[in-house]
Amino acid sequence: MSKMLTISDELYARLEKEAQARGLSIERLIEEWEQIEAQLILRRGVVQEVDTLREKLFSKYGEMPDSTELIIEDRVR
């Protein structure tokens, strides 16, 4: 089903220029932007979950030191 949307001539010209630069139709350009935005929203959610987990781990165990140097020492032995 199609819907009509009224936008300014200026916005249409900008969309048309961007779509042409990418070799896309305006409709396809908007679809791609929507997909990218949806992915960004998902990623932001995952980042928030990671931050929450880090805070929980820090409050439970305190700061966890970097183990890189210990690993290097083990490899040298």
PDB file of N, H, CA, C and O in Angstrom:
ATOM      1  N   MET A   1       0.840  -1.169   0.000  1.00  0.00           N
ATOM      2  CA  MET A   1       0.000   0.000   0.000  1.00  0.00           C
ATOM      3  C   MET A   1       0.891   1.239   0.000  1.00  0.00           C
ATOM      4  O   MET A   1       1.869   1.312   0.743  1.00  0.00           O
ATOM      5  N   SER A   2       0.550   2.185  -0.819  1.00  0.00           N
ATOM      6  H   SER A   2      -0.244   2.125  -1.423  1.00  0.00           H
ATOM      7  CA  SER A   2       1.310   3.429  -0.926  1.00  0.00           C
ATOM      8  C   SER A   2       0.623   4.536  -0.147  1.00  0.00           C
ATOM      9  O   SER A   2      -0.603   4.575  -0.040  1.00  0.00           O
ATOM     10  N   LYS A   3       1.424   5.421   0.389  1.00  0.00           N
ATOM     11  H   LYS A   3       2.420   5.389   0.302  1.00  0.00           H
ATOM     12  CA  LYS A   3       0.931   6.616   1.083  1.00  0.00           C
ATOM     13  C   LYS A   3       1.603   7.817   0.450  1.00  0.00           C
ATOM     14  O   LYS A   3       2.738   7.732  -0.019  1.00  0.00           O
ATOM     15  N   MET A   4       0.905   8.924   0.438  1.00  0.00           N
ATOM     16  H   MET A   4      -0.017   8.993   0.819  1.00  0.00           H
ATOM     17  CA  MET A   4       1.498  10.162  -0.062  1.00  0.00           C
ATOM     18  C   MET A   4       1.935  10.991   1.132  1.00  0.00           C
ATOM     19  O   MET A   4       1.288  11.008   2.179  1.00  0.00           O
ATOM     20  N   LEU A   5       3.042  11.672   0.944  1.00  0.00           N
ATOM     21  H   LEU A   5       3.568  11.658   0.094  1.00  0.00           H
ATOM     22  CA  LEU A   5       3.599  12.500   1.999  1.00  0.00           C
ATOM     23  C   LEU A   5       3.949  13.844   1.387  1.00  0.00           C
ATOM     24  O   LEU A   5       4.577  13.905   0.330  1.00  0.00           O
ATOM     25  N   THR A   6       3.552  14.906   2.037  1.00  0.00           N
ATOM     26  H   THR A   6       3.042  14.857   2.896  1.00  0.00           H
ATOM     27  CA  THR A   6       3.872  16.238   1.547  1.00  0.00           C
ATOM     28  C   THR A   6       5.133  16.720   2.247  1.00  0.00           C
ATOM     29  O   THR A   6       5.188  16.810   3.473  1.00  0.00           O
ATOM     30  N   ILE A   7       6.151  17.029   1.436  1.00  0.00           N
ATOM     31  H   ILE A   7       6.106  16.955   0.439  1.00  0.00           H
ATOM     32  CA  ILE A   7       7.404  17.566   1.965  1.00  0.00           C
ATOM     33  C   ILE A   7       7.751  18.818   1.170  1.00  0.00           C
ATOM     34  O   ILE A   7       7.219  19.045   0.083  1.00  0.00           O
ATOM     35  N   SER A   8       8.632  19.611   1.713  1.00  0.00           N
ATOM     36  H   SER A   8       9.064  19.426   2.595  1.00  0.00           H
ATOM     37  CA  SER A   8       9.008  20.848   1.030  1.00  0.00           C
ATOM     38  C   SER A   8       9.816  20.536  -0.223  1.00  0.00           C
ATOM     39  O   SER A   8      10.439  19.479  -0.332  1.00  0.00           O
ATOM     40  N   ASP A   9       9.794  21.467  -1.158  1.00  0.00           N
ATOM     41  H   ASP A   9       9.288  22.325  -1.069  1.00  0.00           H
ATOM     42  CA  ASP A   9      10.588  21.310  -2.378  1.00  0.00           C
ATOM     43  C   ASP A   9      12.075  21.227  -2.040  1.00  0.00           C
ATOM     44  O   ASP A   9      12.826  20.497  -2.686  1.00  0.00           O
ATOM     45  N   GLU A  10      12.489  21.973  -1.033  1.00  0.00           N
ATOM     46  H   GLU A  10      11.879  22.566  -0.508  1.00  0.00           H
ATOM     47  CA  GLU A  10      13.896  21.977  -0.617  1.00  0.00           C
ATOM     48  C   GLU A  10      14.318  20.594  -0.112  1.00  0.00           C
ATOM     49  O   GLU A  10      15.373  20.085  -0.491  1.00  0.00           O
ATOM     50  N   LEU A  11      13.494  19.995   0.738  1.00  0.00           N
ATOM     51  H   LEU A  11      12.637  20.409   1.046  1.00  0.00           H
ATOM     52  CA  LEU A  11      13.801  18.659   1.249  1.00  0.00           C
ATOM     53  C   LEU A  11      13.798  17.640   0.118  1.00  0.00           C
ATOM     54  O   LEU A  11      14.673  16.777   0.059  1.00  0.00           O
ATOM     55  N   TYR A  12      12.828  17.731  -0.771  1.00  0.00           N
ATOM     56  H   TYR A  12      12.117  18.432  -0.723  1.00  0.00           H
ATOM     57  CA  TYR A  12      12.777  16.796  -1.898  1.00  0.00           C
ATOM     58  C   TYR A  12      14.039  16.913  -2.745  1.00  0.00           C
ATOM     59  O   TYR A  12      14.597  15.901  -3.170  1.00  0.00           O
ATOM     60  N   ALA A  13      14.487  18.129  -2.989  1.00  0.00           N
ATOM     61  H   ALA A  13      14.033  18.951  -2.644  1.00  0.00           H
ATOM     62  CA  ALA A  13      15.693  18.339  -3.796  1.00  0.00           C
ATOM     63  C   ALA A  13      16.911  17.729  -3.111  1.00  0.00           C
ATOM     64  O   ALA A  13      17.755  17.116  -3.765  1.00  0.00           O
ATOM     65  N   ARG A  14      17.001  17.897  -1.795  1.00  0.00           N
ATOM     66  H   ARG A  14      16.315  18.394  -1.263  1.00  0.00           H
ATOM     67  CA  ARG A  14      18.128  17.301  -1.063  1.00  0.00           C
ATOM     68  C   ARG A  14      18.084  15.780  -1.117  1.00  0.00           C
ATOM     69  O   ARG A  14      19.110  15.130  -1.316  1.00  0.00           O
ATOM     70  N   LEU A  15      16.897  15.218  -0.939  1.00  0.00           N
ATOM     71  H   LEU A  15      16.063  15.746  -0.778  1.00  0.00           H
ATOM     72  CA  LEU A  15      16.752  13.763  -1.025  1.00  0.00           C
ATOM     73  C   LEU A  15      17.094  13.255  -2.423  1.00  0.00           C
ATOM     74  O   LEU A  15      17.779  12.244  -2.580  1.00  0.00           O
ATOM     75  N   GLU A  16      16.614  13.964  -3.422  1.00  0.00           N
ATOM     76  H   GLU A  16      16.058  14.785  -3.295  1.00  0.00           H
ATOM     77  CA  GLU A  16      16.876  13.570  -4.807  1.00  0.00           C
ATOM     78  C   GLU A  16      18.375  13.618  -5.109  1.00  0.00           C
ATOM     79  O   GLU A  16      18.915  12.707  -5.737  1.00  0.00           O
ATOM     80  N   LYS A  17      19.034  14.667  -4.668  1.00  0.00           N
ATOM     81  H   LYS A  17      18.596  15.407  -4.158  1.00  0.00           H
ATOM     82  CA  LYS A  17      20.473  14.810  -4.894  1.00  0.00           C
ATOM     83  C   LYS A  17      21.245  13.682  -4.211  1.00  0.00           C
ATOM     84  O   LYS A  17      22.140  13.088  -4.812  1.00  0.00           O
ATOM     85  N   GLU A  18      20.901  13.389  -2.966  1.00  0.00           N
ATOM     86  H   GLU A  18      20.173  13.871  -2.478  1.00  0.00           H
ATOM     87  CA  GLU A  18      21.575  12.321  -2.219  1.00  0.00           C
ATOM     88  C   GLU A  18      21.317  10.959  -2.859  1.00  0.00           C
ATOM     89  O   GLU A  18      22.229  10.141  -2.978  1.00  0.00           O
ATOM     90  N   ALA A  19      20.091  10.722  -3.264  1.00  0.00           N
ATOM     91  H   ALA A  19      19.350  11.387  -3.168  1.00  0.00           H
ATOM     92  CA  ALA A  19      19.754   9.446  -3.902  1.00  0.00           C
ATOM     93  C   ALA A  19      20.517   9.278  -5.210  1.00  0.00           C
ATOM     94  O   ALA A  19      21.044   8.200  -5.485  1.00  0.00           O
ATOM     95  N   GLN A  20      20.579  10.321  -6.010  1.00  0.00           N
ATOM     96  H   GLN A  20      20.151  11.196  -5.787  1.00  0.00           H
ATOM     97  CA  GLN A  20      21.313  10.251  -7.280  1.00  0.00           C
ATOM     98  C   GLN A  20      22.795  10.008  -7.039  1.00  0.00           C
ATOM     99  O   GLN A  20      23.426   9.248  -7.774  1.00  0.00           O
ATOM    100  N   ALA A  21      23.351  10.638  -6.027  1.00  0.00           N
ATOM    101  H   ALA A  21      22.839  11.255  -5.430  1.00  0.00           H
ATOM    102  CA  ALA A  21      24.770  10.462  -5.716  1.00  0.00           C
ATOM    103  C   ALA A  21      25.077   9.007  -5.353  1.00  0.00           C
ATOM    104  O   ALA A  21      26.184   8.522  -5.585  1.00  0.00           O
ATOM    105  N   ARG A  22      24.093   8.324  -4.786  1.00  0.00           N
ATOM    106  H   ARG A  22      23.194   8.719  -4.598  1.00  0.00           H
ATOM    107  CA  ARG A  22      24.278   6.927  -4.384  1.00  0.00           C
ATOM    108  C   ARG A  22      23.736   5.941  -5.413  1.00  0.00           C
ATOM    109  O   ARG A  22      23.839   4.727  -5.234  1.00  0.00           O
ATOM    110  N   GLY A  23      23.164   6.465  -6.481  1.00  0.00           N
ATOM    111  H   GLY A  23      23.080   7.451  -6.626  1.00  0.00           H
ATOM    112  CA  GLY A  23      22.606   5.596  -7.509  1.00  0.00           C
ATOM    113  C   GLY A  23      21.338   4.880  -7.062  1.00  0.00           C
ATOM    114  O   GLY A  23      21.085   3.741  -7.454  1.00  0.00           O
ATOM    115  N   LEU A  24      20.547   5.557  -6.241  1.00  0.00           N
ATOM    116  H   LEU A  24      20.753   6.483  -5.922  1.00  0.00           H
ATOM    117  CA  LEU A  24      19.336   4.961  -5.690  1.00  0.00           C
ATOM    118  C   LEU A  24      18.125   5.815  -6.016  1.00  0.00           C
ATOM    119  O   LEU A  24      18.251   6.974  -6.409  1.00  0.00           O
ATOM    120  N   SER A  25      16.958   5.229  -5.848  1.00  0.00           N
ATOM    121  H   SER A  25      16.855   4.287  -5.528  1.00  0.00           H
ATOM    122  CA  SER A  25      15.734   6.020  -5.887  1.00  0.00           C
ATOM    123  C   SER A  25      15.571   6.667  -4.513  1.00  0.00           C
ATOM    124  O   SER A  25      16.197   6.241  -3.542  1.00  0.00           O
ATOM    125  N   ILE A  26      14.742   7.680  -4.435  1.00  0.00           N
ATOM    126  H   ILE A  26      14.233   8.027  -5.224  1.00  0.00           H
ATOM    127  CA  ILE A  26      14.494   8.327  -3.144  1.00  0.00           C
ATOM    128  C   ILE A  26      13.880   7.317  -2.178  1.00  0.00           C
ATOM    129  O   ILE A  26      14.231   7.287  -0.998  1.00  0.00           O
ATOM    130  N   GLU A  27      12.973   6.500  -2.678  1.00  0.00           N
ATOM    131  H   GLU A  27      12.688   6.525  -3.636  1.00  0.00           H
ATOM    132  CA  GLU A  27      12.343   5.492  -1.825  1.00  0.00           C
ATOM    133  C   GLU A  27      13.386   4.532  -1.248  1.00  0.00           C
ATOM    134  O   GLU A  27      13.364   4.235  -0.053  1.00  0.00           O
ATOM    135  N   ARG A  28      14.292   4.052  -2.089  1.00  0.00           N
ATOM    136  H   ARG A  28      14.309   4.293  -3.059  1.00  0.00           H
ATOM    137  CA  ARG A  28      15.328   3.112  -1.633  1.00  0.00           C
ATOM    138  C   ARG A  28      16.279   3.794  -0.646  1.00  0.00           C
ATOM    139  O   ARG A  28      16.716   3.174   0.323  1.00  0.00           O
ATOM    140  N   LEU A  29      16.600   5.068  -0.889  1.00  0.00           N
ATOM    141  H   LEU A  29      16.245   5.572  -1.677  1.00  0.00           H
ATOM    142  CA  LEU A  29      17.459   5.825   0.024  1.00  0.00           C
ATOM    143  C   LEU A  29      16.834   5.883   1.419  1.00  0.00           C
ATOM    144  O   LEU A  29      17.511   5.643   2.418  1.00  0.00           O
ATOM    145  N   ILE A  30      15.561   6.197   1.479  1.00  0.00           N
ATOM    146  H   ILE A  30      15.011   6.391   0.667  1.00  0.00           H
ATOM    147  CA  ILE A  30      14.868   6.284   2.765  1.00  0.00           C
ATOM    148  C   ILE A  30      14.806   4.912   3.430  1.00  0.00           C
ATOM    149  O   ILE A  30      14.969   4.807   4.646  1.00  0.00           O
ATOM    150  N   GLU A  31      14.571   3.860   2.645  1.00  0.00           N
ATOM    151  H   GLU A  31      14.439   3.946   1.658  1.00  0.00           H
ATOM    152  CA  GLU A  31      14.559   2.503   3.202  1.00  0.00           C
ATOM    153  C   GLU A  31      15.911   2.157   3.819  1.00  0.00           C
ATOM    154  O   GLU A  31      15.971   1.599   4.915  1.00  0.00           O
ATOM    155  N   GLU A  32      16.998   2.488   3.115  1.00  0.00           N
ATOM    156  H   GLU A  32      16.949   2.941   2.225  1.00  0.00           H
ATOM    157  CA  GLU A  32      18.333   2.202   3.643  1.00  0.00           C
ATOM    158  C   GLU A  32      18.595   2.989   4.917  1.00  0.00           C
ATOM    159  O   GLU A  32      19.143   2.444   5.876  1.00  0.00           O
ATOM    160  N   TRP A  33      18.212   4.263   4.944  1.00  0.00           N
ATOM    161  H   TRP A  33      17.767   4.705   4.165  1.00  0.00           H
ATOM    162  CA  TRP A  33      18.398   5.070   6.149  1.00  0.00           C
ATOM    163  C   TRP A  33      17.617   4.475   7.321  1.00  0.00           C
ATOM    164  O   TRP A  33      18.110   4.447   8.449  1.00  0.00           O
ATOM    165  N   GLU A  34      16.401   4.000   7.053  1.00  0.00           N
ATOM    166  H   GLU A  34      16.001   4.022   6.137  1.00  0.00           H
ATOM    167  CA  GLU A  34      15.580   3.411   8.113  1.00  0.00           C
ATOM    168  C   GLU A  34      16.236   2.146   8.657  1.00  0.00           C
ATOM    169  O   GLU A  34      16.240   1.920   9.868  1.00  0.00           O
ATOM    170  N   GLN A  35      16.784   1.328   7.779  1.00  0.00           N
ATOM    171  H   GLN A  35      16.780   1.511   6.796  1.00  0.00           H
ATOM    172  CA  GLN A  35      17.460   0.102   8.213  1.00  0.00           C
ATOM    173  C   GLN A  35      18.683   0.431   9.070  1.00  0.00           C
ATOM    174  O   GLN A  35      18.917  -0.201  10.100  1.00  0.00           O
ATOM    175  N   ILE A  36      19.449   1.411   8.642  1.00  0.00           N
ATOM    176  H   ILE A  36      19.259   1.924   7.805  1.00  0.00           H
ATOM    177  CA  ILE A  36      20.633   1.830   9.405  1.00  0.00           C
ATOM    178  C   ILE A  36      20.220   2.342  10.780  1.00  0.00           C
ATOM    179  O   ILE A  36      20.850   2.006  11.783  1.00  0.00           O
ATOM    180  N   GLU A  37      19.177   3.143  10.830  1.00  0.00           N
ATOM    181  H   GLU A  37      18.666   3.415  10.015  1.00  0.00           H
ATOM    182  CA  GLU A  37      18.701   3.688  12.106  1.00  0.00           C
ATOM    183  C   GLU A  37      18.234   2.567  13.032  1.00  0.00           C
ATOM    184  O   GLU A  37      18.511   2.599  14.231  1.00  0.00           O
ATOM    185  N   ALA A  38      17.526   1.577  12.486  1.00  0.00           N
ATOM    186  H   ALA A  38      17.301   1.552  11.512  1.00  0.00           H
ATOM    187  CA  ALA A  38      17.067   0.443  13.296  1.00  0.00           C
ATOM    188  C   ALA A  38      18.257  -0.318  13.874  1.00  0.00           C
ATOM    189  O   ALA A  38      18.227  -0.729  15.034  1.00  0.00           O
ATOM    190  N   GLN A  39      19.301  -0.509  13.075  1.00  0.00           N
ATOM    191  H   GLN A  39      19.326  -0.175  12.133  1.00  0.00           H
ATOM    192  CA  GLN A  39      20.504  -1.192  13.555  1.00  0.00           C
ATOM    193  C   GLN A  39      21.184  -0.389  14.664  1.00  0.00           C
ATOM    194  O   GLN A  39      21.647  -0.957  15.653  1.00  0.00           O
ATOM    195  N   LEU A  40      21.241   0.922  14.495  1.00  0.00           N
ATOM    196  H   LEU A  40      20.865   1.383  13.692  1.00  0.00           H
ATOM    197  CA  LEU A  40      21.854   1.771  15.524  1.00  0.00           C
ATOM    198  C   LEU A  40      21.089   1.691  16.842  1.00  0.00           C
ATOM    199  O   LEU A  40      21.693   1.668  17.915  1.00  0.00           O
ATOM    200  N   ILE A  41      19.776   1.649  16.760  1.00  0.00           N
ATOM    201  H   ILE A  41      19.286   1.667  15.888  1.00  0.00           H
ATOM    202  CA  ILE A  41      18.960   1.543  17.972  1.00  0.00           C
ATOM    203  C   ILE A  41      19.257   0.228  18.686  1.00  0.00           C
ATOM    204  O   ILE A  41      19.399   0.199  19.908  1.00  0.00           O
ATOM    205  N   LEU A  42      19.351  -0.861  17.919  1.00  0.00           N
ATOM    206  H   LEU A  42      19.236  -0.837  16.926  1.00  0.00           H
ATOM    207  CA  LEU A  42      19.684  -2.160  18.516  1.00  0.00           C
ATOM    208  C   LEU A  42      21.065  -2.127  19.162  1.00  0.00           C
ATOM    209  O   LEU A  42      21.247  -2.623  20.274  1.00  0.00           O
ATOM    210  N   ARG A  43      22.026  -1.547  18.470  1.00  0.00           N
ATOM    211  H   ARG A  43      21.878  -1.143  17.567  1.00  0.00           H
ATOM    212  CA  ARG A  43      23.390  -1.471  19.007  1.00  0.00           C
ATOM    213  C   ARG A  43      23.442  -0.654  20.286  1.00  0.00           C
ATOM    214  O   ARG A  43      24.136  -1.016  21.236  1.00  0.00           O
ATOM    215  N   ARG A  44      22.705   0.450  20.309  1.00  0.00           N
ATOM    216  H   ARG A  44      22.141   0.744  19.537  1.00  0.00           H
ATOM    217  CA  ARG A  44      22.676   1.270  21.525  1.00  0.00           C
ATOM    218  C   ARG A  44      22.118   0.471  22.694  1.00  0.00           C
ATOM    219  O   ARG A  44      22.593   0.596  23.823  1.00  0.00           O
ATOM    220  N   GLY A  45      21.111  -0.346  22.421  1.00  0.00           N
ATOM    221  H   GLY A  45      20.725  -0.447  21.503  1.00  0.00           H
ATOM    222  CA  GLY A  45      20.547  -1.194  23.463  1.00  0.00           C
ATOM    223  C   GLY A  45      21.565  -2.192  23.990  1.00  0.00           C
ATOM    224  O   GLY A  45      21.661  -2.410  25.198  1.00  0.00           O
ATOM    225  N   VAL A  46      22.324  -2.794  23.086  1.00  0.00           N
ATOM    226  H   VAL A  46      22.246  -2.617  22.105  1.00  0.00           H
ATOM    227  CA  VAL A  46      23.352  -3.754  23.495  1.00  0.00           C
ATOM    228  C   VAL A  46      24.435  -3.056  24.309  1.00  0.00           C
ATOM    229  O   VAL A  46      24.892  -3.585  25.322  1.00  0.00           O
ATOM    230  N   VAL A  47      24.842  -1.879  23.873  1.00  0.00           N
ATOM    231  H   VAL A  47      24.471  -1.449  23.050  1.00  0.00           H
ATOM    232  CA  VAL A  47      25.855  -1.123  24.620  1.00  0.00           C
ATOM    233  C   VAL A  47      25.345  -0.815  26.027  1.00  0.00           C
ATOM    234  O   VAL A  47      26.095  -0.913  26.999  1.00  0.00           O
ATOM    235  N   GLN A  48      24.084  -0.449  26.130  1.00  0.00           N
ATOM    236  H   GLN A  48      23.475  -0.370  25.341  1.00  0.00           H
ATOM    237  CA  GLN A  48      23.508  -0.167  27.452  1.00  0.00           C
ATOM    238  C   GLN A  48      23.525  -1.416  28.325  1.00  0.00           C
ATOM    239  O   GLN A  48      23.826  -1.337  29.516  1.00  0.00           O
ATOM    240  N   GLU A  49      23.204  -2.571  27.738  1.00  0.00           N
ATOM    241  H   GLU A  49      22.959  -2.635  26.770  1.00  0.00           H
ATOM    242  CA  GLU A  49      23.242  -3.827  28.500  1.00  0.00           C
ATOM    243  C   GLU A  49      24.662  -4.137  28.975  1.00  0.00           C
ATOM    244  O   GLU A  49      24.857  -4.565  30.112  1.00  0.00           O
ATOM    245  N   VAL A  50      25.646  -3.922  28.111  1.00  0.00           N
ATOM    246  H   VAL A  50      25.488  -3.575  27.187  1.00  0.00           H
ATOM    247  CA  VAL A  50      27.044  -4.162  28.480  1.00  0.00           C
ATOM    248  C   VAL A  50      27.451  -3.226  29.617  1.00  0.00           C
ATOM    249  O   VAL A  50      28.087  -3.653  30.581  1.00  0.00           O
ATOM    250  N   ASP A  51      27.085  -1.957  29.501  1.00  0.00           N
ATOM    251  H   ASP A  51      26.568  -1.611  28.718  1.00  0.00           H
ATOM    252  CA  ASP A  51      27.418  -0.998  30.560  1.00  0.00           C
ATOM    253  C   ASP A  51      26.782  -1.397  31.893  1.00  0.00           C
ATOM    254  O   ASP A  51      27.415  -1.297  32.943  1.00  0.00           O
ATOM    255  N   THR A  52      25.535  -1.847  31.842  1.00  0.00           N
ATOM    256  H   THR A  52      25.020  -1.928  30.989  1.00  0.00           H
ATOM    257  CA  THR A  52      24.848  -2.284  33.060  1.00  0.00           C
ATOM    258  C   THR A  52      25.553  -3.486  33.676  1.00  0.00           C
ATOM    259  O   THR A  52      25.736  -3.546  34.891  1.00  0.00           O
ATOM    260  N   LEU A  53      25.949  -4.441  32.840  1.00  0.00           N
ATOM    261  H   LEU A  53      25.801  -4.392  31.852  1.00  0.00           H
ATOM    262  CA  LEU A  53      26.671  -5.618  33.330  1.00  0.00           C
ATOM    263  C   LEU A  53      28.006  -5.220  33.950  1.00  0.00           C
ATOM    264  O   LEU A  53      28.378  -5.734  35.005  1.00  0.00           O
ATOM    265  N   ARG A  54      28.725  -4.311  33.302  1.00  0.00           N
ATOM    266  H   ARG A  54      28.422  -3.894  32.445  1.00  0.00           H
ATOM    267  CA  ARG A  54      30.006  -3.844  33.855  1.00  0.00           C
ATOM    268  C   ARG A  54      29.815  -3.216  35.234  1.00  0.00           C
ATOM    269  O   ARG A  54      30.598  -3.457  36.152  1.00  0.00           O
ATOM    270  N   GLU A  55      28.768  -2.413  35.363  1.00  0.00           N
ATOM    271  H   GLU A  55      28.132  -2.218  34.617  1.00  0.00           H
ATOM    272  CA  GLU A  55      28.498  -1.776  36.656  1.00  0.00           C
ATOM    273  C   GLU A  55      28.198  -2.822  37.729  1.00  0.00           C
ATOM    274  O   GLU A  55      28.668  -2.706  38.861  1.00  0.00           O
ATOM    275  N   LYS A  56      27.411  -3.847  37.371  1.00  0.00           N
ATOM    276  H   LYS A  56      27.030  -3.942  36.451  1.00  0.00           H
ATOM    277  CA  LYS A  56      27.096  -4.907  38.334  1.00  0.00           C
ATOM    278  C   LYS A  56      28.360  -5.662  38.733  1.00  0.00           C
ATOM    279  O   LYS A  56      28.583  -5.931  39.913  1.00  0.00           O
ATOM    280  N   LEU A  57      29.182  -5.999  37.749  1.00  0.00           N
ATOM    281  H   LEU A  57      29.001  -5.781  36.790  1.00  0.00           H
ATOM    282  CA  LEU A  57      30.418  -6.725  38.043  1.00  0.00           C
ATOM    283  C   LEU A  57      31.362  -5.882  38.900  1.00  0.00           C
ATOM    284  O   LEU A  57      31.999  -6.396  39.819  1.00  0.00           O
ATOM    285  N   PHE A  58      31.448  -4.589  38.595  1.00  0.00           N
ATOM    286  H   PHE A  58      30.930  -4.172  37.849  1.00  0.00           H
ATOM    287  CA  PHE A  58      32.315  -3.704  39.375  1.00  0.00           C
ATOM    288  C   PHE A  58      31.829  -3.610  40.818  1.00  0.00           C
ATOM    289  O   PHE A  58      32.629  -3.659  41.752  1.00  0.00           O
ATOM    290  N   SER A  59      30.507  -3.474  40.998  1.00  0.00           N
ATOM    291  H   SER A  59      29.857  -3.434  40.239  1.00  0.00           H
ATOM    292  CA  SER A  59      29.990  -3.355  42.367  1.00  0.00           C
ATOM    293  C   SER A  59      30.171  -4.658  43.142  1.00  0.00           C
ATOM    294  O   SER A  59      30.307  -4.634  44.365  1.00  0.00           O
ATOM    295  N   LYS A  60      30.173  -5.793  42.445  1.00  0.00           N
ATOM    296  H   LYS A  60      30.062  -5.813  41.452  1.00  0.00           H
ATOM    297  CA  LYS A  60      30.323  -7.080  43.121  1.00  0.00           C
ATOM    298  C   LYS A  60      31.788  -7.449  43.356  1.00  0.00           C
ATOM    299  O   LYS A  60      32.143  -7.932  44.432  1.00  0.00           O
ATOM    300  N   TYR A  61      32.639  -7.222  42.348  1.00  0.00           N
ATOM    301  H   TYR A  61      32.350  -6.831  41.474  1.00  0.00           H
ATOM    302  CA  TYR A  61      34.027  -7.688  42.409  1.00  0.00           C
ATOM    303  C   TYR A  61      35.068  -6.574  42.487  1.00  0.00           C
ATOM    304  O   TYR A  61      36.247  -6.847  42.717  1.00  0.00           O
ATOM    305  N   GLY A  62      34.657  -5.344  42.302  1.00  0.00           N
ATOM    306  H   GLY A  62      33.700  -5.122  42.115  1.00  0.00           H
ATOM    307  CA  GLY A  62      35.615  -4.245  42.263  1.00  0.00           C
ATOM    308  C   GLY A  62      36.296  -4.184  40.901  1.00  0.00           C
ATOM    309  O   GLY A  62      35.913  -4.876  39.957  1.00  0.00           O
ATOM    310  N   GLU A  63      37.308  -3.343  40.831  1.00  0.00           N
ATOM    311  H   GLU A  63      37.619  -2.781  41.598  1.00  0.00           H
ATOM    312  CA  GLU A  63      38.005  -3.167  39.553  1.00  0.00           C
ATOM    313  C   GLU A  63      38.826  -4.409  39.228  1.00  0.00           C
ATOM    314  O   GLU A  63      39.551  -4.933  40.074  1.00  0.00           O
ATOM    315  N   MET A  64      38.700  -4.864  38.001  1.00  0.00           N
ATOM    316  H   MET A  64      38.111  -4.439  37.314  1.00  0.00           H
ATOM    317  CA  MET A  64      39.455  -6.033  37.556  1.00  0.00           C
ATOM    318  C   MET A  64      40.641  -5.556  36.733  1.00  0.00           C
ATOM    319  O   MET A  64      40.465  -4.924  35.692  1.00  0.00           O
ATOM    320  N   PRO A  65      41.858  -5.859  37.200  1.00  0.00           N
ATOM    321  CA  PRO A  65      43.039  -5.375  36.480  1.00  0.00           C
ATOM    322  C   PRO A  65      43.190  -6.060  35.123  1.00  0.00           C
ATOM    323  O   PRO A  65      42.683  -7.159  34.899  1.00  0.00           O
ATOM    324  N   ASP A  66      43.890  -5.391  34.243  1.00  0.00           N
ATOM    325  H   ASP A  66      44.302  -4.498  34.425  1.00  0.00           H
ATOM    326  CA  ASP A  66      44.191  -5.929  32.921  1.00  0.00           C
ATOM    327  C   ASP A  66      45.164  -7.094  33.078  1.00  0.00           C
ATOM    328  O   ASP A  66      46.170  -6.975  33.776  1.00  0.00           O
ATOM    329  N   SER A  67      44.870  -8.210  32.436  1.00  0.00           N
ATOM    330  H   SER A  67      44.052  -8.307  31.868  1.00  0.00           H
ATOM    331  CA  SER A  67      45.704  -9.409  32.585  1.00  0.00           C
ATOM    332  C   SER A  67      46.703  -9.575  31.446  1.00  0.00           C
ATOM    333  O   SER A  67      47.358 -10.614  31.355  1.00  0.00           O
ATOM    334  N   THR A  68      46.835  -8.588  30.584  1.00  0.00           N
ATOM    335  H   THR A  68      46.303  -7.744  30.657  1.00  0.00           H
ATOM    336  CA  THR A  68      47.721  -8.698  29.427  1.00  0.00           C
ATOM    337  C   THR A  68      49.154  -9.005  29.835  1.00  0.00           C
ATOM    338  O   THR A  68      49.791  -9.886  29.257  1.00  0.00           O
ATOM    339  N   GLU A  69      49.660  -8.292  30.816  1.00  0.00           N
ATOM    340  H   GLU A  69      49.143  -7.576  31.285  1.00  0.00           H
ATOM    341  CA  GLU A  69      51.054  -8.511  31.230  1.00  0.00           C
ATOM    342  C   GLU A  69      51.255  -9.909  31.806  1.00  0.00           C
ATOM    343  O   GLU A  69      52.295 -10.524  31.571  1.00  0.00           O
ATOM    344  N   LEU A  70      50.294 -10.416  32.546  1.00  0.00           N
ATOM    345  H   LEU A  70      49.449  -9.917  32.737  1.00  0.00           H
ATOM    346  CA  LEU A  70      50.406 -11.771  33.088  1.00  0.00           C
ATOM    347  C   LEU A  70      50.422 -12.812  31.969  1.00  0.00           C
ATOM    348  O   LEU A  70      51.157 -13.797  32.042  1.00  0.00           O
ATOM    349  N   ILE A  71      49.626 -12.597  30.957  1.00  0.00           N
ATOM    350  H   ILE A  71      49.028 -11.797  30.897  1.00  0.00           H
ATOM    351  CA  ILE A  71      49.598 -13.519  29.814  1.00  0.00           C
ATOM    352  C   ILE A  71      50.936 -13.499  29.092  1.00  0.00           C
ATOM    353  O   ILE A  71      51.454 -14.550  28.714  1.00  0.00           O
ATOM    354  N   ILE A  72      51.495 -12.318  28.899  1.00  0.00           N
ATOM    355  H   ILE A  72      51.074 -11.465  29.206  1.00  0.00           H
ATOM    356  CA  ILE A  72      52.806 -12.198  28.239  1.00  0.00           C
ATOM    357  C   ILE A  72      53.864 -12.923  29.050  1.00  0.00           C
ATOM    358  O   ILE A  72      54.696 -13.634  28.488  1.00  0.00           O
ATOM    359  N   GLU A  73      53.841 -12.751  30.368  1.00  0.00           N
ATOM    360  H   GLU A  73      53.165 -12.173  30.825  1.00  0.00           H
ATOM    361  CA  GLU A  73      54.812 -13.443  31.228  1.00  0.00           C
ATOM    362  C   GLU A  73      54.677 -14.956  31.099  1.00  0.00           C
ATOM    363  O   GLU A  73      55.680 -15.667  31.032  1.00  0.00           O
ATOM    364  N   ASP A  74      53.445 -15.449  31.064  1.00  0.00           N
ATOM    365  H   ASP A  74      52.630 -14.872  31.118  1.00  0.00           H
ATOM    366  CA  ASP A  74      53.230 -16.893  30.913  1.00  0.00           C
ATOM    367  C   ASP A  74      53.774 -17.400  29.585  1.00  0.00           C
ATOM    368  O   ASP A  74      54.331 -18.496  29.525  1.00  0.00           O
ATOM    369  N   ARG A  75      53.624 -16.640  28.546  1.00  0.00           N
ATOM    370  H   ARG A  75      53.172 -15.750  28.595  1.00  0.00           H
ATOM    371  CA  ARG A  75      54.111 -17.057  27.231  1.00  0.00           C
ATOM    372  C   ARG A  75      55.633 -17.074  27.168  1.00  0.00           C
ATOM    373  O   ARG A  75      56.227 -17.891  26.464  1.00  0.00           O
ATOM    374  N   VAL A  76      56.253 -16.166  27.909  1.00  0.00           N
ATOM    375  H   VAL A  76      55.771 -15.502  28.481  1.00  0.00           H
ATOM    376  CA  VAL A  76      57.715 -16.085  27.912  1.00  0.00           C
ATOM    377  C   VAL A  76      58.309 -17.304  28.606  1.00  0.00           C
ATOM    378  O   VAL A  76      59.366 -17.794  28.207  1.00  0.00           O
ATOM    379  N   ARG A  77      57.646 -17.788  29.631  1.00  0.00           N
ATOM    380  H   ARG A  77      56.788 -17.390  29.955  1.00  0.00           H
ATOM    381  CA  ARG A  77      58.167 -18.936  30.392  1.00  0.00           C
ATOM    382  C   ARG A  77      58.211 -20.169  29.597  1.00  0.00           C
ATOM    383  O   ARG A  77      58.625 -21.213  30.099  1.00  0.00           O
TER     384      ARG A  77
END
